[in-house]
Amino acid sequence: MKILLIRLRLIGDVVFTTPAVRAIRREFPDAHLTYLVEPGAWDVVADNPHLDRVVTIPHGRGWRRAVGDVRLALELRREAFDVVVDFHGGPRASWLTWASGAPRRIGYDVAGRRWMYTDVVDRPRELRARHSVENQWDLLSRLAPALSRPADRADDRVEMAESPAAAVRVSDRLARAGLDPREELVVVHVSAGNPFRRWPADFFVELVSQLGKADPVRRIILTSGPSEAGAARAIGERARQAMPGREGAILTGGEFSLAELRSLVARAALFIGGDSGPLHVAATSDVPIVGLFGPTLPVRSAPWRPSSLITESVEVLDLPCRPCNQRQCAPGDFRCLTSLAPDRVIEAAERALARARAQRGTAGGGPSSRARADGSGVRGLGLPQ
């Protein structure tokens, strides 16, 4: 059997399909699985052990995109897929699903496009208090009866394989930065490009400087996407000015590819970030996480992984405008983020780090809360063994 899986656009949503990918492989061990994705999320599935092939489709615009889509559709038709599962449901993904010519085409009941599928799954238009992993898992019920069971956070966690090449590059960068194996590395991802995901820069400065001052063996590394690189540098500089004598505790990591970010967070003691792709990439590792949620709800998009892993979600409750469609801020002041005080995030971060140290002690991971006595913590940066 040849199965094509389609999920375009956002990184986090591609991460959210990986439990379904694993489940399909379990149910159809001999099937040939192909995944169609846009280049921005390629790293998420490039090394997925359950896939046989990953195909990219450029984001593109205008007539070039139309011509490219027709060519791709012809290629997909020649592949003679038996089944196509469209996890996306957007116009482009729906059309490619239909144009593949597969005898079975599974997708959501979207107005104006349901005719493109042979098997349609209901998807209410309202923002339900239900996780995106579960929403995408719904499509599996049309593949096989055994896949009708609910998704389980322990058995069906999100997944992104670590790239050996990326691991080498990250190790080299950390070594050049002079990180000591005994230091506790905290990764803070600065998200500033989208106003609906933009925690105020002043709040990041307070968070980073307070975390850095709280522990002499703690190092903070700021990461960002291309559009936030300048904001990350400015935050790092201001945080250094706020902690004289400890300026070296703040590192501005610059841009990491998704594969490199996955390797970086696997070496860290904690990851802090907003509800965006990097948060969900971090969730594919075992690193403790503090997630910041503004217009979105943790019940819909918190890291999907076993409850045994330390995960803190920080949000402002009782706002009637949450969740929103992130097209227009009704109050106009983005209060879901501007009222999310740094103190709450700092408390969640220290709580997560304390829990991680307690788990290491319970597990007998060594005499040091930072690294083993030989200074060689996991990947050289003192994670639980």
N, C-alpha and C positions, 0 to 999 in steps of 0.2 A: 504493500500500500504506500502511495506517495501522498504526503500531507503538506500543505502550504499554510503557514501561519503568518498573519499580517498584523503589524502594529506600527503605525507611523507616528511621527512627531515626538512627544515629550519623553524625556529620559525616565522619569519616575514611573510613567505608565508602562514603559517597556519592562522595567524591573518588576512591576506588578504582574506581568504575564508569566514570569519564570516559574512560579509554582505550577501553573497549568502545563507548561512545557515538560516539566519533570513527570507530571501525572500522565500525560499523553505517552511519553516514552515507556513508562511502567506498563501501561495498558497495551501498547503496541510496540513491543521490543524489536520487532523486525521491520518496522515502517521506516521509510526514508523521510526525514523531517527537514523542511526548508523554512527559514524565517526571513521575511521581507521587512526591512527597517530602513529608516533614513540615516545618513552618515553620522549625525550628531549622537545617536544612541548605539552606534555600531559596537563600541567596546563592551556594552552590557552583555551582548549575546555572542560576541566573536569567538570566545573560547568556551561556550556552553557545551558541556560534555554530552548533552542529550540531543543536540542538533547535528545533522549531517552537513548542512550548508547554510550559510548566511548570505543574503543578497541585499545590496543597498540600492536605494532609489533616491537620487538627488532631490533636495527640496524644490528648487527651481521656480521659475515664474514664466508667464507668457507662453508664446508659441513654442519655445524650446522645451518647456516642460510638457506641453501637449504632445509634441513629436516624440519625446523620450518615453512618455507613458504608453503611447501606442506601440512603440518598439518593444517595451517591456511586456506589454500585454501579449504580444505575439510570441515572445520567448516563453512566457508562462503557459500559453496554450500548447506550444510544442512540447513542454515538459510533461503534459498529460497527467496532471495531478488528479487524484481520486477525490480528495477532499480539500477544501479551503476553509480556514477558520479566520474570520475577520474580527480581531479584538478591538479594532478602532471604531468603525462605524461612520467615519467621515466620508464625504463625497468621493474623494480620490480612492480611498481604500475599498469602498463599496464597488466602485466601477472596476477596479482591478480584479476584485473577487469575481464579479460577473464575467469580465472579459477573459478570465483564465479558462473558461469553458468547462470547469470541473463539474462532474455530474452531481456532486454534493457541495453546497456552498452555505456555510453556517454564519449567521450574523444577527445583529440586533434588529428589533422591530422599529425602524426609523422611518418617519413619515416621508413618503416620496421615494424611498429606496428599498423597501421590504421586498419588492418584486425581483431584486437582484440576487436574492438568496432562495435556496430550496428549503432551508430550515431556519426558522425565525424564532428568536428568544426575546421575551418581553424585557424592555428597559424603560422604566418610568422616567419621565422628563424632569421631575422634581429632584432636588438634591437630598437623597435619602441618607439617613444615619446608618450607612452600611459601607463596609470597606470596599475599596476599588478592586482588591484581589478577589473578593467574593463576587462582585459584579461581573468580572471577566471570567471567573470560574463557571458562571452560569452556562456559558456556551458549551462547556464540555458535556453537559447532559445529553446533547444531541449526537455526540460521537459514540458513546457506549453507555449502557445502563450502569456499569460499575463506577463511572465518573459522575454520577448524579449525587454522590455523597457530598457533604459540605467540605470546604477547604479547612485544613487544620494548620494552625500556626507552627506546630512542632514538626509534623511530617511534611508539610508543604510550604516551607519558608521560602522567601525570596532568595535568589541565587545569582552570583556573578563570580565566575572563576577568576582567580588571580593570575595575571599574565606574568610568566617568568621574566620576560624582557623588561616589563614595567617594574617588577620588583628590584631588579638590578639597578635600574635608573634611579629609583627612589632611594635605595641604600646609598648610592654614590652621592646623591644630593644631600642626604642627611649627614653623611660623613664629612662632606665639604663644609657644611654649616657648623661643624664642631659639636654635634650633640653627643653627650656622654651617655653610655648605656644605663647609668643609674638615674638619669633624669626622667621625670614624668612628663610625657608629651601630650598636650591637649591641642586638638585640631579645631579651629573655629572657622567655619565657612561664612564669609561675608557675602550676603545677597543684597545687592543694591540696584539692580537694573530695572526691576519691575516695582512700581510703587505699591502694588498689592502684596508684595513679598518683602518690602523694604523695612526692616527694623532700623530705627534711627541710628545714625553714625555715632552720636553722643552715647547711646546706650551700649554700642559695641565697645567704645573706648572704656567705659566704666567696667563692663564685663571683663575685658581682657586685662586691664590694669589691676583690678581687684584679684582676679585669679592668679596673676603673676606675682603679686605681692604676698599672697597667702602662704606660699610654700617656696623655700629657697632652692628646691631641686625640681621645680616645675618650669617647663618651657612651653610657650604658646606659639603655635604656627598658624598664621592667617592664610587661608586659601580663598580663591575666588575664580569666577569665570572671566572671560576676556573683557566683558563690559564693566566689570566691577574691580578691575585691577587697580585703577587709580584710587578708588575708595578704600580698598584694602591697605594700600601704602599709606594713605593719609591717616587711617585709623591706627595703624601700627606706629606711626611717628608720634601721634598724640598720646597714645598709651605709654610709649617710652618716656615722654616728657612728664607723665603723671607718676612715674615710679623711679625717681633718681636712685642710682646705685644698682638698679636691677634692669637696666635698659636691655641687656643681653638676653633677658628672658623672652623677649618678643621677636619672633622671626616672621618676615613676610615671605611666604613661600612662593608667591607668583602663581602662574597658571600651571596646573597639572592636567594632564589628560584624564579621562574617566578611569582608565586602567591604572594610571599612576595614583590617582586619588584612592582607589580601592586598596592598593598596596600601602599607601601612607596610613590610612585609618586603621588598617590591620596591625600596625606597629604602635598605635597610640593607646593612651590610657582612657581617653574620652574624645568624643566628637560632639560638637555643638553646631547646629545650623537650622535654618528655616525649612519649611515644607517645600523642597525643590528636589531636583534630581540628585544632587550630592548626598542629601539626607538618606535617600533610599539606596544609593550605592553603598553608603556606610552601613546600612542595615543588613547587607549581605555578608558582612563580617560579624565577629562576636564582640566588637568594641562597645562599651557603654555609650549610650546616646542620650543627648538632651535635644529635643525638637521644639522649635518655636512655631506656634500655629496662630495665624492671623485670620484671614478670611475663610480658611479651610478648617475642618474639624478633625481631631485625632481619630475619632471613630471611623472616619472615611479614609484617612491617609497617614496614620501613624505608621512607623516601621512595622512591617509584617514579619515577625520572627518569634521564636519560642519565648514564652513568658519567663523562662529562667534567665534570659539575657536581660541586662539592666537597660531599661528604656524609660525615660522621663519625657512627658509631654507637657509643655507650659502654654497656657492659653488664658484669655480673658473671658470669663463666663458671663452669661446673662446679658449679652448684647443682642438686641432683637434683629440686627442686620446681619448676623452670622448664621449660617454661611452665606456667601454671596457669589454671584456669577463672575466677579472680578472684571467687570466691564466698566462699572461706574460705582464710586464710593458714595452711597446715599448720604451719610452725614458730611462727607467732604473732607474729613480730617484723618482718615485711616486709623480710627481709634482702636481697632482690634490689635494694632501693632504699637501705636504711639502710647497706649496706656498699659502696655506689657512692660512693667518696670524691670530694670536690670537686676535689682535685688532678688526678684523671684527666679530669674535664670541662674544667678550665682548660687542661690540656695539649692536649686535642683542639681547644678553641676557638682557642688561639694558633696551633696547627698549621694549622687551616683558614684563619685570617686571613693567615698567612704564605704559604700556597699561593695564595690569591687575589691577594696583592700580586705574587707571582712571575708569575702568569698575566697580570696587567695589564702588567707590565714586558715580558714576552715578546711580548705583543700590541701593544706600542708605544702604550699607552693614555695617555701623557702623562708629564711629568716628575715628578709627585707620586704617591705611593702612596695618597693620600687622595682627591684630586680633581684635575681638570684645572687647568692654570695659571690659568685664568680663574675658578676657584672654582665651577664649574658642574656638578659630577659628575652622573651619571644621576639625574634627578628631584631634583637639588640636594643629594644626599648621598653623592657619591663612590663609586659602584659602578663595576665594570668597564664600559667602553664597549662 
